[in-house]
Amino acid sequence: MLEVFTVGGGEYLVQTFNAVAAWTGSGGFKALIRVCMVMGLIYALLITAMDLDWRAWFRWFVQSTLIYLVLMVPTVTVKVTDRINPGLAPATVANVPIGLGVMASFTSQVSDYLTRTAETVFVMPAALNYSTGGFVYGARLWDKVRGFEIRDPVFKANLDGYLKQCAYYDILLGTKSLRLLSESTDLWADLGVNAATNRGMKFLTDTGGGAVDIEGRTCAEAWALLDAQWDAAINAYALPFAHSMYPKLTQAAAGARLAADVPVVAQLLTGTAMTRNQFFKQKSMVDAFEAAQLDFGNADADAFALQRADAQTRNAMTTAAEQGLIWIPVLGIVLTLVFYALFPVVFPLLLFPRTGIATLKGYFAGFFYLAAWGPLYVLIHMFIMDRLASQTAASTAGGVSLVTWAGIDAVNQDVATMAGFLMMSVPVLAIMVMRGTLSVAHNMGALLSPA
């Protein structure tokens, strides 16, 4: 059994190998091979007659016979191993022509070896390696977790009410400092310090069956009740959210991976240890604090929100780079599928005299060209992630807070732009590795024109 490695797109490779196995094993394809052999014989005889060289016919006979017997007749079983989706099933395909199976296995194993070896040299957390999570996984994970939202309407209403009726009045009365709160790395805990007992709010309680009980609570009582509900509110939406991020995993496996990876990203980017629930709580508090202040009309808070908007606006023109992050990896998978799927189309051309060997060289060279993409991904990935970690750590000042959240977003946008343009250079860099720098120098102008 031969093993083919890939980073993403494993299910498509399995489908492609199945299609090739079914195509080459059909009676119609075998009839096509017979027709091509007859046409090749006629072509070889014409060359022999016109050039008066009997060796042309003999060379064609030996060449076409060896190509057919060595590359097409034996079949092998291929197992596809997807580094991002290790639970890929079904992953084995039988009756794949040995020529395609051997080349796909050899080149993919070379690419996988160089990729994983490079990751051992450029050390970073295993969860953030390219072969584990894909290109700039840490930056993409941070971008996705910003979309997490607690959707429990009762909890959200109580949280919004607490901020408007308790927290902002504390700020207006001077019992709490907006500056200190904006720099807090645990905003919810700091809001509960010395919570008012002489002021209250309307507190909702879900009694089941769609009914809600409304009662008055002091700010201190409301904070204590909400504090006890945080973990349950986050857990209720963390699993579905994780499954949307990792759709190829089961919900339980996706939840476990999110719970394991969020602390790694938080530690790398901010330098502080935060569990999944701690991160989501702080993120939810930042969102709720900003949403509540829009309705409250606090001038200081409005100025803070304006500064945050200004920090994000400067990164608005990054569409082209962000598209590069999306479609270049897809292009790599598509080109791989095309090269594998074209085997039955290219093979008949190998049976003609003079053009067979040249076509075979050109076809197999494409496999090595695609194999060079993996190591290039790793090198760019390591550079981008190291830059992201250093710049984010410099802007966070010790943790995630209202003040640093905008800076983290801004750094993430800048790095995403850089990663996108570098990602778009991978196809050109792969050709450069194969053919030399000067042979592809004319492509660099087109590559740099968007920048």
C-alpha positions in Angstrom: 0.0 0.0 0.0 1.3 3.4 -1.0 0.6 6.5 1.2 -0.2 10.0 -0.2 0.1 12.9 2.2 -1.8 16.2 1.9 -2.5 19.2 4.1 -6.3 19.7 3.5 -8.4 18.4 0.6 -8.0 14.8 1.5 -11.6 13.9 0.6 -11.1 15.3 -2.9 -8.0 13.3 -3.4 -9.8 10.1 -2.5 -12.6 11.0 -5.0 -10.0 11.7 -7.7 -8.2 8.4 -7.1 -11.5 6.6 -7.2 -12.4 8.3 -10.5 -9.0 7.4 -12.0 -9.2 3.8 -10.9 -12.7 3.5 -12.4 -11.7 5.3 -15.6 -8.6 3.2 -16.3 -10.3 0.0 -15.3 -13.1 0.4 -17.8 -13.4 -1.4 -21.1 -13.7 1.8 -22.9 -10.3 3.1 -21.7 -8.6 -0.2 -22.7 -10.1 0.1 -26.1 -8.7 3.6 -26.3 -5.3 2.3 -25.5 -5.5 -0.2 -28.3 -6.5 2.5 -30.7 -3.5 4.6 -29.6 -1.1 1.7 -30.0 -2.3 1.2 -33.5 -2.0 4.9 -34.3 1.5 4.9 -32.7 2.5 1.9 -34.9 1.3 3.6 -38.0 3.1 6.8 -37.0 6.3 4.8 -36.3 6.2 3.1 -39.6 5.8 6.4 -41.4 8.8 7.8 -39.6 10.7 4.6 -40.5 9.8 4.9 -44.2 10.5 8.6 -44.4 13.8 8.6 -42.5 14.9 5.2 -43.6 15.8 4.4 -40.0 14.4 1.0 -38.8 15.5 1.9 -35.3 12.7 4.5 -35.0 10.1 1.7 -35.1 12.1 -0.4 -32.7 12.5 2.4 -30.2 8.8 3.2 -30.3 7.9 -0.5 -29.8 10.2 -0.8 -26.7 9.2 2.6 -25.4 5.5 2.2 -25.6 5.6 -1.4 -24.4 7.6 -0.5 -21.3 5.5 2.5 -20.6 2.3 0.5 -20.8 3.5 -2.5 -18.8 5.4 -0.4 -16.1 3.0 2.5 -15.6 -0.4 1.2 -16.4 -0.8 -2.6 -16.0 0.2 -3.1 -12.4 -2.2 -1.5 -9.9 -1.7 -0.5 -6.3 -3.8 0.5 -3.3 -3.3 4.1 -2.2 -4.0 5.5 1.3 -4.6 9.2 1.6 -3.4 10.8 4.9 -4.7 14.3 5.5 -2.6 16.1 8.2 -5.5 18.5 9.0 -8.2 15.8 9.0 -6.5 12.7 10.4 -9.9 11.0 10.8 -10.5 11.0 7.0 -12.7 8.1 6.0 -12.7 6.3 3.6 -9.0 7.0 3.0 -7.9 4.0 0.8 -8.4 3.5 -2.9 -7.7 0.2 -4.7 -6.7 -0.4 -8.4 -4.9 2.9 -8.9 -2.4 2.6 -11.8 1.1 2.2 -10.4 2.5 5.1 -12.4 0.2 7.6 -10.8 0.3 5.9 -7.4 4.1 5.8 -7.2 4.6 9.4 -8.4 1.9 10.8 -6.1 3.2 8.9 -3.1 6.9 9.7 -3.7 6.4 13.5 -4.3 3.9 13.9 -1.5 6.1 12.1 1.0 9.1 14.2 0.0 7.0 17.4 0.5 5.6 16.1 3.8 9.1 15.2 5.0 10.5 18.6 4.1 7.5 20.3 5.6 7.7 18.5 8.9 11.5 18.7 9.1 11.3 22.5 8.6 8.8 22.7 11.4 11.3 21.0 13.8 13.9 23.6 12.8 11.6 26.6 13.1 10.2 25.7 16.5 6.8 27.0 17.6 3.8 25.4 19.4 2.8 22.2 17.7 -0.9 23.3 17.6 0.1 26.2 15.4 2.3 24.3 12.9 1.4 24.5 9.2 1.0 20.7 9.0 -1.4 20.7 12.0 -3.7 23.7 11.3 -2.8 25.0 7.9 -1.3 28.3 6.8 -1.1 31.1 9.5 -3.5 29.0 11.6 -2.9 31.2 14.7 -3.9 34.4 12.9 -6.9 32.7 11.3 -8.0 31.2 14.6 -7.8 34.6 16.4 -9.8 36.2 13.6 -12.5 33.5 13.8 -12.9 33.5 17.6 -13.7 37.2 17.5 -17.0 36.1 16.0 -18.0 34.1 19.1 -21.2 35.3 20.6 -23.4 34.3 23.6 -26.9 34.2 22.1 -28.9 33.5 25.3 -31.3 36.5 25.2 -31.9 36.4 29.0 -28.2 36.4 29.9 -27.5 39.1 27.3 -30.3 41.3 28.6 -29.1 41.0 32.2 -25.5 41.7 31.1 -26.5 44.7 29.1 -28.7 45.9 32.0 -25.9 45.5 34.5 -23.5 47.6 32.3 -26.1 50.4 31.8 -27.6 50.5 35.3 -24.6 49.6 37.4 -21.2 49.8 35.7 -21.7 53.1 33.8 -23.2 54.8 36.8 -20.1 53.7 38.8 -18.0 55.4 36.1 -20.2 58.6 36.2 -20.1 58.7 40.0 -16.4 58.3 40.0 -16.4 55.0 42.0 -14.7 53.2 39.1 -12.1 54.6 36.6 -12.8 54.2 32.9 -9.1 54.2 32.3 -8.5 51.3 34.7 -11.4 49.3 33.4 -10.2 49.8 29.8 -6.8 48.4 30.8 -8.2 45.5 32.8 -7.4 42.0 31.6 -10.4 40.6 33.5 -13.0 43.2 32.9 -15.9 41.3 34.5 -14.0 40.6 37.8 -13.0 44.3 38.1 -16.6 45.4 37.5 -17.7 43.3 40.4 -15.2 44.8 42.9 -17.2 46.8 45.5 -20.4 46.5 43.4 -23.0 48.9 44.6 -25.6 47.7 47.1 -27.6 50.9 47.2 -28.4 50.8 43.5 -30.3 48.1 41.6 -31.5 46.9 38.2 -34.2 44.8 36.6 -33.0 41.2 36.6 -34.6 38.5 34.3 -34.8 34.8 35.3 -35.8 32.1 32.8 -38.4 29.9 34.5 -38.8 27.5 31.5 -41.4 27.1 28.9 -40.7 30.5 27.4 -41.7 32.4 30.6 -39.4 35.0 32.2 -39.6 36.2 35.8 -38.6 39.8 36.4 -37.5 41.1 39.8 -35.3 43.8 41.2 -31.8 43.1 42.3 -29.0 45.2 43.8 -26.0 45.6 41.6 -23.9 43.4 43.9 -26.6 40.6 43.8 -26.9 40.9 40.0 -23.2 40.6 39.5 -23.0 37.5 41.7 -25.9 35.8 39.8 -24.3 36.6 36.4 -20.9 35.5 37.6 -22.3 32.0 38.4 -23.9 31.8 34.9 -20.8 32.7 32.8 -19.4 29.2 32.2 -22.8 27.7 31.4 -23.6 30.5 29.0 -20.3 30.0 27.2 -20.4 26.2 27.2 -23.9 26.2 25.6 -22.6 28.0 22.5 -18.9 26.9 22.4 -19.5 23.5 20.9 -21.7 24.6 18.0 -19.2 27.5 17.4 -16.3 25.0 17.4 -18.1 22.7 15.0 -18.6 25.6 12.6 -14.8 26.3 12.7 -13.8 22.6 12.2 -16.7 21.1 10.2 -14.8 18.0 9.3 -14.5 17.0 13.0 -17.3 15.7 15.3 -18.8 18.3 17.6 -17.0 16.8 20.6 -13.6 16.6 18.8 -14.1 20.2 17.5 -14.9 21.5 21.0 -11.8 19.7 22.4 -9.5 21.2 19.7 -10.9 24.7 20.2 -10.4 24.4 24.0 -6.8 23.2 23.4 -5.8 25.7 20.8 -7.3 29.0 22.1 -5.0 29.0 25.2 -2.0 28.3 22.9 -2.8 31.2 20.7 -3.5 33.5 23.7 -0.2 32.6 25.3 1.7 33.1 22.0 0.1 36.4 21.0 -0.5 38.1 24.4 2.0 36.4 26.7 -0.8 35.6 29.2 -2.3 32.2 30.0 -6.1 32.1 29.4 -8.4 29.2 29.1 -11.1 29.0 26.4 -13.8 30.3 28.8 -11.6 33.0 30.2 -10.9 34.3 26.7 -14.5 34.1 25.5 -15.6 35.9 28.7 -13.2 38.7 28.2 -14.1 38.9 24.5 -17.8 39.0 25.3 -17.3 41.7 27.9 -15.4 43.9 25.4 -18.2 43.5 22.9 -20.9 44.1 25.5 -19.2 47.1 27.1 -18.8 48.8 23.7 -22.4 47.9 22.6 -23.9 49.2 25.9 -22.0 52.5 25.8 -23.4 53.3 22.4 -26.9 53.5 24.0 -25.7 55.1 27.2 -24.2 58.2 25.6 -21.1 58.5 27.8 -18.8 61.1 26.2 -15.6 59.4 27.5 -16.7 56.0 26.3 -17.8 57.5 22.9 -14.3 58.9 22.5 -12.8 55.6 23.3 -15.0 53.8 20.7 -14.0 56.5 18.1 -10.3 55.8 18.7 -10.9 52.1 18.3 -12.8 52.7 15.0 -9.9 54.8 13.7 -7.4 52.0 14.5 -9.5 49.5 12.5 -10.3 51.8 9.5 -6.7 52.1 8.4 -6.7 48.4 7.5 -9.8 48.6 5.2 -7.9 48.1 1.9 -6.7 44.5 2.4 -9.2 42.7 0.2 -6.7 41.4 -2.3 -4.3 40.1 0.3 -7.1 38.4 2.2 -8.3 36.7 -1.0 -4.8 35.4 -1.5 -4.9 33.6 1.8 -8.1 31.9 0.6 -7.6 31.0 -3.0 -3.8 30.1 -3.1 -4.2 27.0 -0.9 -7.3 26.1 -2.8 -5.3 26.6 -6.1 -2.7 24.2 -4.8 -5.3 21.5 -4.0 -7.0 22.0 -7.4 -3.7 21.8 -9.3 -2.9 18.6 -7.5 -6.3 17.1 -8.3 -5.9 18.2 -11.9 -2.5 16.5 -12.2 -3.8 13.3 -10.7 -7.0 13.3 -12.7 -5.2 14.0 -16.0 -3.2 10.7 -15.8 -5.7 8.8 -18.0 -5.8 11.8 -20.4 -2.0 12.1 -20.7 -1.2 8.4 -20.8 -2.4 7.8 -24.4 0.0 10.6 -25.5 2.9 8.6 -24.0 2.3 5.8 -26.5 3.3 7.8 -29.6 6.8 8.0 -31.0 9.1 10.9 -30.3 6.6 12.8 -28.1 6.1 10.1 -25.4 9.2 10.6 -23.3 9.0 14.4 -23.5 5.4 14.3 -22.4 6.2 11.9 -19.6 9.0 14.3 -18.3 6.8 17.3 -18.5 3.9 15.6 -16.7 6.0 14.2 -13.9 7.8 17.5 -13.4 4.5 19.0 -12.4 4.4 16.7 -9.4 7.7 18.0 -8.1 6.6 21.6 -8.8 3.5 21.1 -6.5 5.6 19.2 -3.9 7.7 22.4 -3.5 4.6 24.3 -2.3 4.6 22.6 1.1 8.1 23.7 2.3 7.5 27.2 1.0 4.3 27.4 3.0 6.2 26.4 6.1 8.9 29.0 5.6 6.4 31.8 5.0 4.1 30.5 7.8 7.0 30.6 10.4 8.0 34.1 9.4 4.4 35.4 9.5 3.6 33.7 12.9 6.8 34.9 14.5 6.1 38.5 13.3 2.5 38.2 14.5 3.6 37.0 17.9 6.2 39.7 18.4 4.1 42.6 17.2 1.0 41.4 19.1 2.9 40.9 22.4 4.2 44.5 22.0 0.7 45.9 21.6 -1.1 43.9 24.3 0.9 45.2 27.2 0.3 42.1 29.2 -3.1 40.8 28.2 -6.4 41.3 26.4 -8.4 44.4 27.4 -10.6 47.1 26.0 -7.5 49.2 25.1 -5.4 46.4 23.6 -8.2 44.7 21.7 -8.1 47.3 18.9 -4.3 47.0 18.7 -4.5 43.2 18.4 -7.0 43.5 15.6 -4.9 46.1 13.8 -1.8 43.9 14.1 -3.8 40.9 12.9 -5.0 42.9 9.9 -1.5 44.1 9.0 -0.1 40.6 9.3 -3.0 39.1 7.3 -2.2 41.6 4.5 1.5 40.6 4.5 0.6 36.9 4.6 -1.8 37.3 1.7 0.8 38.9 -0.6 3.5 36.4 0.4 1.1 33.6 -0.2 0.4 34.8 -3.7 4.2 34.5 -4.3 4.3 30.8 -3.6 3.4 29.7 -7.2 6.2 31.9 -8.6 8.7 30.9 -5.9 8.0 27.2 -6.6 8.9 27.7 -10.3 12.0 29.7 -9.2 13.1 26.7 -7.2 12.8 24.4 -10.2 14.1 26.7 -13.0 16.2 29.3 -11.4 15.7 32.9 -10.4 16.3 34.6 -13.8 14.0 32.4 -15.7 11.0 33.7 -13.7 12.1 37.3 -13.2 9.5 38.6 -15.6 6.8 37.2 -13.4 7.8 39.3 -10.4 6.4 42.5 -12.0 3.0 41.0 -12.3 3.3 39.6 -8.8 4.2 42.9 -7.2 1.7 45.0 -9.2 -1.1 44.8 -6.6 1.2 46.0 -3.8 
